[in-house]
Amino acid sequence: MTTDTLALNTRDDIKLSNAQIAWRAAQDIADGAYVNLGIGFPEMVARYQPPGRQAVFHTENGVLDFGEPPAAGEEDWDLINAGKKAVTLKPGAAFFHHADSFAMVRGGHLDVAILGAYQVAENGDLANWRVGSKGVPAVGGAMDLVHGAKQVFVITEHVTKDGKPKLVDTCTFPLTGVGCITRVYTSHAVIDIADGRFVVREKLAAMSLEELQAMTGAPLHVNGTITDLVVPTL
């Protein structure tokens, strides 16, 4: 089974929005966890922490425990995250050298990293920085994050814009990391990677497991009960 030839029924009529995917991922972050959010879509996860829980967010350029974006017109452009977006600080926030920041990552001091993906393989391999000749010039800090964090989550659409699966048997794009992904939150399901297999934990109630399988480029497995993927309207 290859991503070049697979024809899919994508069920775009019932898929979650990016905000809903981010909300679902946020529900699995423990109170007080040290968390790094990838640039772009993963940054949305910070908006949806459950009441009574607060992660400590880390950014590779050297800030720990930053807060919400400032109001428009109140940005301090000396205070930004790795995605060059303005942030605020929480009481007790810390600044540190870029090298110290990566020492935190490589030393296993992050509980969770949340990243986007071009492809995730059933053995946990991740490709998220280049598609053929298209992409950023280098993999950057993602290669450190995927092997330094205790858990690595991916948030993503289940298929590409042209209907090809993003969950595959083997990645065909350049790898970010090998065997590193713990869980994937997609527009249609929550899927764990366990023992080299995709294990479905939750799926949208309006679709069957067979329909989900038709959108996926590797076998899906069931271990126990698949619960309904329920999210608020955002």
C-alpha positions as CSV (number, residue, x, y, z in Angstrom):
1,M,0.0,0.0,0.0
2,T,1.5,3.3,-1.0
3,T,0.5,7.0,-0.6
4,D,1.1,7.5,-4.4
5,T,-1.7,5.1,-5.5
6,L,-4.2,4.9,-2.6
7,A,-7.6,6.3,-3.4
8,L,-9.5,7.6,-0.4
9,N,-13.0,8.5,0.7
10,T,-12.0,11.3,3.0
11,R,-15.3,12.1,4.8
12,D,-14.5,15.8,4.8
13,D,-18.2,16.4,5.6
14,I,-17.7,15.4,9.2
15,K,-14.1,16.3,10.0
16,L,-13.0,18.4,13.0
17,S,-11.6,21.9,12.6
18,N,-8.0,22.7,13.5
19,A,-9.3,24.4,16.7
20,Q,-11.2,21.3,17.7
21,I,-8.2,19.0,17.1
22,A,-6.1,21.4,19.2
23,W,-8.7,21.4,21.9
24,R,-8.7,17.6,22.0
25,A,-5.0,17.4,22.4
26,A,-5.0,20.0,25.1
27,Q,-7.2,17.8,27.3
28,D,-4.4,15.2,27.6
29,I,-1.8,17.7,29.0
30,A,-1.4,17.2,32.8
31,D,-1.4,20.1,35.2
32,G,2.1,21.5,35.6
33,A,3.5,19.6,32.6
34,Y,6.5,21.1,30.8
35,V,5.4,21.4,27.1
36,N,6.8,22.6,23.9
37,L,4.4,23.5,21.1
38,G,5.6,23.4,17.5
39,I,5.4,26.4,15.2
40,G,2.1,27.1,13.6
41,F,-0.9,24.9,14.1
42,P,0.4,23.3,17.4
43,E,0.6,26.7,19.0
44,M,-3.2,26.7,19.1
45,V,-3.1,24.0,21.8
46,A,-2.2,26.6,24.4
47,R,-5.7,28.3,24.0
48,Y,-7.6,25.2,25.2
49,Q,-6.2,24.1,28.5
50,P,-8.9,22.7,30.8
51,P,-10.1,24.7,33.7
52,G,-7.9,24.1,36.8
53,R,-4.9,22.9,34.7
54,Q,-2.0,25.0,33.5
55,A,1.0,23.7,31.5
56,V,4.4,25.4,31.7
57,F,5.2,26.3,28.1
58,H,8.8,26.2,26.8
59,T,10.1,27.7,23.6
60,E,13.4,26.8,22.0
61,N,14.6,30.4,21.7
62,G,14.9,30.6,25.5
63,V,11.7,31.3,27.4
64,L,10.0,29.2,30.0
65,D,6.4,29.8,31.2
66,F,5.2,32.4,28.7
67,G,1.6,33.4,28.6
68,E,-1.1,34.5,26.2
69,P,-0.4,36.7,23.2
70,P,-0.6,40.4,24.0
71,A,-3.4,42.6,22.8
72,A,-3.0,44.1,19.4
73,G,-0.7,47.2,19.6
74,E,0.8,46.1,22.9
75,E,3.4,43.7,21.5
76,D,7.0,43.8,22.7
77,W,8.9,42.4,19.7
78,D,11.9,41.6,22.0
79,L,9.6,39.0,23.6
80,I,8.7,36.3,21.1
81,N,8.4,32.6,20.8
82,A,10.2,30.3,18.3
83,G,7.6,31.1,15.7
84,K,8.4,34.8,16.0
85,K,5.0,35.6,17.6
86,A,4.7,38.0,20.5
87,V,4.0,36.5,23.9
88,T,3.5,37.7,27.4
89,L,5.1,36.4,30.6
90,K,3.7,34.7,33.7
91,P,5.0,35.3,37.2
92,G,8.2,33.3,37.6
93,A,8.9,33.1,33.9
94,A,12.6,32.6,33.0
95,F,14.9,33.6,30.1
96,F,18.0,31.6,29.1
97,H,20.5,31.0,26.4
98,H,19.6,29.1,23.3
99,A,22.1,26.4,24.2
100,D,20.6,26.0,27.6
101,S,17.2,25.7,26.1
102,F,18.3,22.8,24.0
103,A,20.0,21.3,27.0
104,M,16.6,21.2,28.6
105,V,15.2,19.5,25.5
106,R,18.0,17.0,25.1
107,G,18.2,16.3,28.8
108,G,14.7,14.9,28.9
109,H,13.2,17.7,30.9
110,L,10.1,18.3,28.7
111,D,7.0,16.2,29.4
112,V,5.3,16.7,26.1
113,A,6.1,18.1,22.6
114,I,3.3,18.7,20.2
115,L,4.1,18.9,16.5
116,G,2.5,19.0,13.1
117,A,3.2,16.3,10.5
118,Y,3.4,15.6,6.8
119,Q,3.5,11.9,7.5
120,V,3.4,9.6,10.5
121,A,4.4,5.9,10.1
122,E,2.9,3.1,12.0
123,N,6.2,2.5,13.8
124,G,6.2,6.1,15.1
125,D,8.5,7.7,12.5
126,L,7.7,11.3,11.8
127,A,8.3,13.4,8.7
128,N,7.3,17.1,9.2
129,W,9.9,19.3,7.6
130,R,10.3,18.7,3.9
131,V,8.2,17.3,1.0
132,G,10.5,16.5,-1.8
133,S,12.3,19.7,-2.8
134,K,9.7,21.8,-0.9
135,G,10.1,22.8,2.7
136,V,12.4,24.8,5.1
137,P,16.1,24.5,4.5
138,A,16.8,22.2,7.5
139,V,14.9,20.2,10.1
140,G,15.8,22.6,12.9
141,G,14.9,21.9,16.6
142,A,12.2,19.4,15.8
143,M,14.7,16.6,15.6
144,D,15.8,17.3,19.2
145,L,12.2,17.7,20.5
146,V,11.0,14.4,19.1
147,H,13.7,12.4,21.0
148,G,14.1,14.7,24.0
149,A,10.5,14.9,25.2
150,K,9.0,12.1,27.3
151,Q,5.9,12.0,25.0
152,V,5.5,13.4,21.5
153,F,2.0,14.1,20.2
154,V,1.1,15.0,16.6
155,I,-1.9,17.1,15.6
156,T,-2.9,16.9,11.9
157,E,-5.5,16.5,9.2
158,H,-6.1,12.8,8.6
159,V,-5.3,13.2,4.9
160,T,-3.6,15.7,2.7
161,K,-5.4,18.4,0.6
162,D,-5.3,16.1,-2.4
163,G,-6.7,13.1,-0.4
164,K,-3.6,11.1,0.3
165,P,-3.1,9.5,3.8
166,K,-0.9,11.2,6.3
167,L,-0.8,8.1,8.5
168,V,1.2,5.6,6.5
169,D,3.0,2.3,6.7
170,T,6.4,3.9,5.9
171,C,7.2,7.6,5.5
172,T,8.3,8.6,2.0
173,F,9.4,12.1,3.0
174,P,12.7,12.9,4.8
175,L,12.4,11.9,8.5
176,T,12.4,14.2,11.5
177,G,12.7,11.4,13.9
178,V,12.6,7.6,14.2
179,G,10.1,5.7,16.3
180,C,9.3,8.9,18.3
181,I,5.5,9.5,18.1
182,T,3.3,8.5,21.0
183,R,-0.2,9.6,19.9
184,V,-1.8,11.3,16.9
185,Y,-4.8,13.6,17.0
186,T,-6.4,13.9,13.6
187,S,-9.5,15.5,12.1
188,H,-11.3,12.2,12.5
189,A,-9.7,10.2,15.3
190,V,-7.3,9.8,18.2
191,I,-4.8,7.1,17.5
192,D,-2.0,5.7,19.6
193,I,1.2,4.2,18.3
194,A,1.9,1.0,20.3
195,D,4.2,-1.9,19.4
196,G,4.6,-0.6,15.9
197,R,0.9,-0.4,15.1
198,F,-1.8,2.3,14.8
199,V,-4.3,1.6,17.6
200,V,-7.6,3.5,17.5
201,R,-8.7,5.0,20.8
202,E,-11.4,7.5,19.6
203,K,-13.2,8.2,16.4
204,L,-16.0,10.4,15.2
205,A,-19.3,8.7,16.0
206,A,-20.7,9.5,12.5
207,M,-18.1,7.3,10.7
208,S,-17.4,3.6,10.8
209,L,-14.1,2.0,11.5
210,E,-14.1,0.8,7.9
211,E,-14.4,4.4,6.7
212,L,-11.6,5.5,8.9
213,Q,-9.5,2.6,7.6
214,A,-10.2,3.7,4.0
215,M,-8.6,7.1,4.8
216,T,-5.5,5.5,6.4
217,G,-2.4,4.2,4.6
218,A,-1.6,1.4,7.1
219,P,-3.7,-1.1,9.1
220,L,-5.7,0.2,12.1
221,H,-5.9,-2.0,15.2
222,V,-8.4,-2.1,18.1
223,N,-7.4,-2.8,21.7
224,G,-10.4,-2.5,23.9
225,T,-13.3,-0.1,23.3
226,I,-13.2,2.7,20.8
227,T,-14.9,5.7,22.3
228,D,-16.6,8.5,20.5
229,L,-14.4,11.5,19.7
230,V,-16.5,14.4,21.2
231,V,-15.4,18.0,21.1
232,P,-17.1,21.4,21.6
233,T,-18.2,23.7,18.9
234,L,-15.3,26.2,18.5
